[in-house]
Amino acid sequence: MAHKLRGKLPGISLKAQLHLLIVLVAVFTFLVSLYISVQSTQQYLNTQMKSHAQDAATSLGLSMSAYMDDPDLVIAQTMVNAIFDSGYYADIEFRTSQNQVKIKRQTAIEYDEVPQWFVALFPLKPPLQSSEVNNGWLPAGVLSIQSNPGIAYKTLWHQARQSFYSIALIAFFSVLVIQWIVFLVLAPLRLIERQAREVSKKNFLQQDKLPFTTDLRSVVLAMNAMVANIQRVFLSLSQQADDLKVKVFTDLLTGLGNRRLLEQRFAAEQNEQKTHDLHLHMAMMSLHSLTEVHQSQGFQAADQYILLAVKELKQALEHSANSQLFRLGGSDFILLSQSSAGSLEIQLQQLSSKLKSMDSLFFPQGFASVALMTVEPENTLHHCLSTLDSAIIQRIQQPDLPLWVTDHKMQLKPEGRMAWHSVITALIQNQNFELWAQPVVKADQSVEYIETFVRFYFQHSQLSTTETYAMAEQQGLSVQLDQQVISYILNQIQDKPGRTYAINLSQGAVASALFSLWLEKQLKQLNGKVSLVFEVSEYSVLKAPDETKALMNIIKSNQCKVCIEGFGACMTSFKYLQGLDLDYVKIDAAYASALNDPENKFFIQTLCQICHGIGIQVLAPHIESEQMMDSCFTSGVNAVQGSWVLAPQKVNIQLEKSGLATELINLSSLRLSE
């Protein structure tokens, strides 16, 4: 019971414990030293009063012996009065041999400024000292004298005050010196703590300054060695994963994804298209003169031709956040994009004009042509590639053919771009949103967190989420839209504690400093009422690394978690994880969908080793079968998400009325338990 109670109590830092111990020792030492000093003075004064009274009795007795013949003892009384009036004696008495009191002088004891508690705490007891008085050879009587303790109390009180101030001053400066020494001793511990915290944030810092204390120096050296080992393993595994990704999924010349990655990416995008009702577009760029350039000018000229075309393609799509490029091999390049149809058409039309302007004698068949089509959910990759290839061939013969393969293309719900501003403004003002959710589930069937997202509606028709965000970005309303979406989600979940909910952040929100300030204010007002995870796309992290890191620091400082989604989708090194304070990464669906491939599975295992080595959990989305789920868990994935586990569920105004809540509370009803 006591052990459980101690586990619930808040801890006390070593610094606080040492400071408390030092203060307690200083106070104890001060009190004991003061008591010993006063007590010593007390004993000294008692001894002095005894000696003083005895000396006075002996001296006065000898003086009185010469006048004992006088029956009235007039001279003896005069001597006694002279001594008594000095004030140093409280009681003087002379008794004859017949026990008669002939002389009696007594005065009340006055303590003046000495407090009564001090008198009670340190009592002075002056003894009654006696001396025999003779008359010739015969004893005449006994003279008794007692010193006045009032004067001794004044002396003792002044001495106690002086001791109090001097010992207090010494104790104060001693505590300051000891505290300074403790500060110096604990400084390396603070650096060790900071080093450990930075490692948890994936920053591998080394302490160059070694402490003077040998024990702490050993600890610092051990920490440096451990951090160096962690960093070495992280860099080694990252390099291994990068090399494997280049070998398996990358075209070596251009650095773009190869056909193998295209096949996996296409399957993942179609799955997401069906799940979230997204629009997917595919474009092809073909280099018509590649064979002639290779034959007439050599392979180096052909490579330069390819790299120049890729450069133009990347520049045209530089601001397209939801587009991915692949090289089929040879002269064909593929673009997969979830961008809005209108913006994508403009970008590719500009690219087509630029490619046409590059026609010259060096390219006998023309520089390159582009074709674009909308991918329907039932289309296969082979069908799309064949359709685009046929369109490219037709464009060679008829250059003025439209960019789109078919005559009908996806029309925007609001007719015209100007209408989008009013539509998005209406969305922001009226919150025409519909809340949906989908859980992320671990192998033991427990829910890691529930991902939430919204769907937009315009005139009772659903809008494309990707297209809406893209147009909001063009209209300069993306931050306001994100703020309203997040406020809407928080209003739905903030009174439902006990679970962790995830919220997606768009690229525009991640890169906005104003949004970061707004989010920090919202999280402070929320004050930890509900556990949150914020999902940020890998593209956003790479596009705005500094802004993303600042936003992550705000999120983490408010006890929320961070997840990078689409991890591995961008053809870049995984070393960018170093320095990011992450809790989760959600691997790109293209990798999870092809775990039956040994090389792909080994790649996922390597990713899991990298992330687990630096304290990051790995999640896998779009799980569509039990085999996919089992392969993910055996590869080291911590939790999965997908329609096979539980498809996205519409959430009503009251979360507890949603079918999702029932499903999550009773996880035995999930297919996962079958």
N, C-alpha and C positions, 0 to 999 in steps of 0.2 A: 504493500500500500504506500509506504513511504517512498519507495523507488518510483512508483507511478506518479506520485505527487511531485517529486523532484523533476521528473521528465516534463511536467506541464509548466513548471515555474520558469520565468524568464532567466536566462543566464546572466552572469556578471563577468565582465571582461577581466583579464589578468591585470591590466593597468588599474582598474577600479579596485580590485582586490588588494593589490600592492599598496596603492595609495591609502586605502582604508586601514590596512595593517600598520602602515607607517604612522598614520595619525593616531591610531589606538595605542601603539607603542610609545609614541611621543607624549600623549596625554598621561598614560600610566607612569612613564618615567618622570614626567613633570610633577605629578601628584605625590609619588613616592619620595622624590628628592626634596620636595617642599616639606613633606611631613617629617622626614628624617632631620632636615635642617632645623625646623621649629622645635622638634622634640629634643634635639641636642642642646639647643639654647635653653629650653625649659629645664633640663637636668642641670645645666651649668648654673642657671640662676638659683635653683633650689639649693645647690651646694654653696653658692656664694652667700645666700641669705643665712644659711646655717653657720658658716664660718664668721660672717659679719656679726651675727647676734652673739656668738660665743666670745669673740674678741671684745665686743662692747661690754658683755657681762663680766668678763675677767678684769678688764681695765677699770670699770666703774666700781667693782667690788673692792679692788685694792685701794682705790681712792677713798671709798666710804669707811674703810676699816679704821682710819685715824680718828673718826668722829663718832664712834659707837657709844662713847661714854655719855653723850648728850641724850637725855631722856626724850626730847622732842625731835631729835635728828634733823635739826633745822638746816645745817650745812649739807647733810646728805640729801635732803629733799631738793636743795638748790642745785646740787650736782645732777640729780635725776632730771629735774626740770630742764636744765640746760641741754642735756642729751636728747630728751624726749621732744623738745621743741624743734629739733632739727628736721623732724618729719620722717626720718628713716626707720622709725620703730613704731609698731602698732600696739605693743603692750610691754610695760615695765612694772615689775612687782617685787617688793621686798617683804619677806616673812621672817619673823624672829624665830629663835630656836624654840619658843613656846607656841609656834604656828599662828602668831598674830600678824595680820597684814598691817604694817606700819606705813608703807608707801605703795600707792597704786596709781599708775597712769595708763590710760587706754584711749584709743581713738578709732573711729569707724574707718573702714577701708574704702577708699574712693578709686574708681577705675577710670574716670574722666572719659576720653574718647575710645577707650577699648570696648568693643561690642561684647555683649553678654555671651553670644554663642562661642566667641573665641575663648572667653574665660571658662565656659563649661567644657570646651573641647581640650583645652590645655591648662588644667588647674595647677596652681602653684601652692604648695603647702609648706610655709616656713615653720620650722620646729621651734619650740620654746626652749632656749638654751639657759642653763643655770650656772651660777658661780657662788661658792661659799664665801661669806663675809665674816672675818674674825675680829674679835676685840681682844687684842693681845694674843694670849695663847688659847683663849676660849672662843668657840664658834658663836657668833652673834646672830646669824641667820643665813638665809639663802636669797640671792638676787636672781630673778628670772627675767629674760628679755626675748621678745619675738620681733623679728624684722617686719617692716610694712611691705606686703606683697603688691600694693598698688603701684609703687614705683617700678617694681620688677615686671609687672604686667605691661606697663608702658614700653619698657625696654624690649620685652618679648614681642609685642605687637609691631613696633617699628622694625625689629629684625625680621619678623615674618613677612612684612610688606616688602622690604628690600629683597629678601630671598625670592618672594613671589615674582617680582619684576625681573630680577636677574636670571632666574631659572627659566621663566617664560620666554625671555629674549633669546637665551641660549637654545631653548627647544625650538623656537620659531625658525631661527637661522639653520639649525640642524635639520629640521624638516625640509626647508627649502633646498639645502645641499643634497639631502637624500633623494628628494623628488627629482632634482636635476640629474642625479646619477641614474635613477630608475628610468627617466626619460631617455637618456643615452643608451641604456641597456635594452630598452624596449623598442627603440627606433628600428633595429634590424627586424624585429618581429612584425612591425607594421609594414615594412617593405616585403617581408615574406608573405604576409596576408594579401597585400596588393598584388604580388606576383601570382599567387594562387587564384585570386579573383580574375586577373587578366587571362590566365590560362583557361578558366571557365568561359571567358568571352572570346576564346580562340586567338588571343594575343600571346605569343610566346616570348616573354621578356626575360632577360638575363640580368642578374644583379652583379654589377662590376665592382662595387664597393663592399669589401668584406668587413664584418664587424671585428672589433678588438677581442671580444670574449670568445674563447676557443670553442665552447660548446655551441654558441650561436653561429660561429663561423662554419662549423661542421654541418649545421642544419642548412645554412645558405648554400654551401657547396653541393649538398645533396639535392636541394631544390633546383639549383641550376642544372645539375646533371639530369634530373628527372624531366625538366622542361625541355632540355636539349634533345632527350630521347623521344619525347612526345612530338616535338617539331620534326625530328628526323623521320619518324614513322609517318607522320602526316604528309610531309613533302614526298617521301618515297611512294606512298600509296597514291597520292595525287598524281605524281608523274606516271605511275603505272596505269592509272585510270585514263589519264590524258593520252598516253601512247596507245592504249587499247581502243579508245574512242576514235583516234585518228586512223588506226589500222582497220577497224570494223566499219565505221560510219562516215568517214570523211574522204572526200576526193583530195588527193595529195597536192594537185597542182593549184586548185582554186581555194581550198579550205572549206568548200561548201559540203553539205551533206550529200552522200552518194545515193544510189538507187535503193540500196538496202534500207537506209534510214527513211527514204521517201515512202517505201511500202509500209513501214511501221508507223510513220507519222500520219499517212493517209488513213490507215485503219483507226488510229486513235482520234483523229479529227472527225471522222465520220461518226464514231461512237459518241463523241461530245456533241456533235451536231444533232444527233437523235435525242440525246439526254436533255440538252438545254435549248433546243430549237434555235440553233445558230445558223448563220449563212456562211457557206464555204465557197471560195472561188479558187480556180486553178488557172495559171497562165503558163505559156511555154514561150521561150525565146530560142530560136534556132539560128546558128551561124552558117549561112548558105555557102560561103566560100572557103570553109576550113580545109576541105580536101585539096582544092586547087592551091591554096597557100602552102600547105604542107608539102605538096609535090614539087612546087616551083621554087619555094624559098627555104624549105627545110623545117625541121620540127621546132627549132627555136622561134622562128617567125610565127609558126602556128600557135605556140604557147603564148607568145606576146599578144596575138590576135584574141585568144580565149580570155586572157587576163584583162585586156582592154574592154572586152564586152562585159565581163563580170563587174568591172569597176563602174561602168555606166549603169548596169542593172542595180547595183547597190546604192549608187547615188540617187537614182530615181525613187527607190523605196526607203530612203534614209529615215523618213519620218513615219513610216508605217510600222506600228508597234506589234501588229498581229500577223506578220508575214514571215515566211521561211523560204529559203532558197536551197535548191538541190541541183546537182548535175547528174543527168542520166548517164553520161558517158558520151564521148565524142563531141558533137556540136550542139546538143540539146540541153536546155536548162529549164527547170520547173519552179514555179512559184505557187505556194499554198498560202492562202490568206483568209482571215476572218474579218478583214477591214470592210468598211461600207462600200457598196458597189460604186457609188458615185465618186468617192475619193480615189478608189483603186483605178477606176477608169481614167480619171484625169492624170494620175501618175504614169500609167502605162501608155496613155496617148502621148504624153510628153516624151517618154522614152522612145516610143515608135518614131516620132518626128526626129529625135536626136540620132537614132540609128540610121534613119534614111539619109540624113545629112552627111553621114560618114561613108556613104557609098563612094567608091573611087576605082581607079584602074587596078589597085592592089587587091581588090575584092571583086573578081569577075562576075560572080553571081549575086552581088550585093552584100552589104555588111551583115545584116540580121533582120529578122522579122519577129513580131510578137502576136500572139493570139490569146484570148481570154474567154473563159466560160464559167458558168455557175455549176457547182457540183451538187447534184440532187442526192438525197439520202440513199436512193437505190442504185446509183452509179457505182461501177467498179473502177479501180485504177486503170485497168487495161482499156476500158471504154473511154475514159477521160483522155488518156494519152493518145489513143487512136483518133479521137475527135479533134484534138488540138493539132496533131501531126497533119491530118488532112487539111485543116484550116491553114496551116503554115504553107503547105504546098500550093493551095489556092491563092494565097496572098503573094506568092512568088510570081504567079502568072497574072494576078489582078491586084496590084498593090493598093488600089483604092477600096478594097473590101473593108467592111466595118471591123473594128477590133474584136467585138463580141462574136463568138462562134454562132450563136443562135440569134434570131431576130428579136426575141423577147428576153429581156434581162430583168433582174429583180428591181422592181420599182419601189421607191421609198414610200412608206405609208403617207407621210405628209408630202403633198405635191410640191416639189421645189425646195431648194435649200433655205430660202428665206422663211418658209413655213416651219422649219425645224426649230428656229429660235423660239417661236411662240409655243410649240409643242413641248420643248424641254422646259421652258419657263412654267408652263402649266403643270408639268410633272413635278417640278420643284415646289410650286405653291400648293398643289392639291394632293401631292403624294399618291399619285395613281400607281401604286406599287402593289405587288402581290408577293408575299413572303413564302419562300420555299426553303427546305432544309434537307440535309442528308448526313448521316452519321459516319464517323471514321471509327472503325471497330478493330480491337486487338484480337490476338489469337485466343485469349481466354473468354471471348465474347463480351468483354466490358467495352464501354464506349470511351474512346480517347477524347473526342470532342464532336460537336455537331456543327457542320458547316452550314452557314446561312447565306442566302442570296435572294435577290429580288428579280421579278420580271415586270417590265413596263407595259402599260396599256394606253392606247390612244383611240378614242371613239369606239371603245369596247373591243378593240382588236389588239393583239399582242405585237409589240415592237421587238425587233432584234436587239438584244442586250448589247452586243458588240457594236452594232451600228449606232445605237443610241449614244453610247459612250464616245464613239469616234466623232459623231456630229457635235456632241457637247464640247468636246475638245476644240473643234474648229470654231465653235461659237463662243469660246471662252467661258463656258458654264460648267466645266467638268468638276471643278472644286465644289461649287454650290450643289451640284447634283450628288456628289459623293457625301457631302455633309448631310443632306436630307435623307439619303439612303441609310447612312449609319445611324442618324437620329431615329429613323423609323424602326430599324432593327433593334436598337437599344431599348426603345419604348416597349417593344414586344417581349424582350427577354430579361429585362433588369429585375423584374419581380419573380423570376423563376430561378432561384439559386440551386446549387447542388450539381449542376452540370457546367461544362465548358463549351462555349460557343465561339465559332470562327466567323470572322468578317473579312471579305476581300477588299483590298485597296487597289484602286486603279493607278495607272502610271502617272496621270496628271496629279493625283492626290499625293503620291509619294514624292514627287519633285517639287511640291509647293510648300514653302515655308509658312505661309498663312494657314494652310490646312494643318500643318504640324502643331502650330500654336492652338488652333481650334480644338484639335483632337486631345491635346494635353489638358485643356480646360474641361472637356467632357469627361475624361477619365478621372480627373480629380473630383468632379462632382459625383461621379458614379461611386467613387471611394471603395472599390473592391466588392460591391454588392454582388457582382457576377463575374465568373472567370472568363476571360476573353483570350482568343488567339487571333492575330491579324495575319492574313495571308498576302504576301507580296510576290509578284511574278519575278522570275529570274531576269527577264528582260529589263524590268524597272530597276533592279539592283545594279545591273551592268550599265544602264543608261545614265543613272544619277547616283553613283556610289556614295558621294559625300552626303547628299540629302537623305538617302536611304539609311545610312548609318546614324544620322542625327535623329531621324524618325524612330528608328529601332531603340535608341537610347531613351527617348521619351516613353515609348511603349513599355520597355523593361523597367523603367523607374517607377511606373505605376502598377507593378506586379502583374503585367500581362505578358503573353508569350508571342513569339514571332515564328512564322513558317514561310519558307520560300517555295512557291509552287512552280511547276514546270521545270524542276531542277534537272539540268542536263540537256534542255532543249536548245540552248545557245551553244554554238561550237566554240567554247572557250575553256580555259583551264579551270579546274575546281579549286585552285589555290586561292581564288577570290574569297572563299569561306573564311580564310584566316583574318581575324579582326572583326568578324561579325558575330554579335551576341545572339545566336539562333537557338531555337528549341526544336524545330522540326524542319525537314525538307520533304517536299512531296515530289517524287521523281516524275519525270515526263511520262505521260501515258504511252508514248511510243515504245519505251523500254519495257514497261510492265506487260504490254500486249504480246511480246515476243520472247517470253521467258523459256519457251520450249527450245530455243536456240542455245546450244552450250556456250558459245562465245558471248551472247547477250546476257545469259545468266551469270557468267563469270564477271561480266562488267558490272552487273547489279550488285553482286557480292562484294566487289571491290569498293563500290560506292558506299555500301553499308559499313564496311570496315573503316573507311575514311571518316564517315560521320559518327559512328559509334566511338571511334578513338578520341574524338573531341567533344563528346557529350551531346550529340544531335540525334534525335530519333528520325527514322526514315519511314515515310508513308507512301503507299502506292494507290493511285486512283484508277477508276474505270475497270474494276474487276468484274468480269462478265461470266466467270465460270469457277467451279470449285477447283479445277486444275490450276487456273491462274492464281487463285488465292493460296493454295498449298505451295506453289512454286515461289510465291513472294515470301511467305513465312520461312520456308527452308533456305531462302537466299539471305535472310537476315532482316527483312522488312518488319518493322514494329507493328504497323496497323495498316488496314486496307479500307478502301472506299469504292463503291460501285453498285450497279443495279442488281448484281447477283446477291449482294449482302442486303441492301435495301435501296430501292430507287428513290430519287428525290420526291419529297412529299410536300404538298401544299399545306401551309400552316395557317390556321384560322386566326381571327383577332385574339382569341384566348388560346394560348398555346396548349393548355391542358385539354382543350376540346379537339385538338388535332389528332389525326390518325398517327402522326409521327410519334407523339408522346406515348401513345399506347404501345406502339411497336418497340420504342426504346426502353420503356419500363419493363416490358416482358420480352426480353431478348431471346427467350426460348422459342419464340415464334419466328425468328429469323431463319433464313436458309442456312445460315452459318452453323446452326445447331443440328442440322440434319446429318 
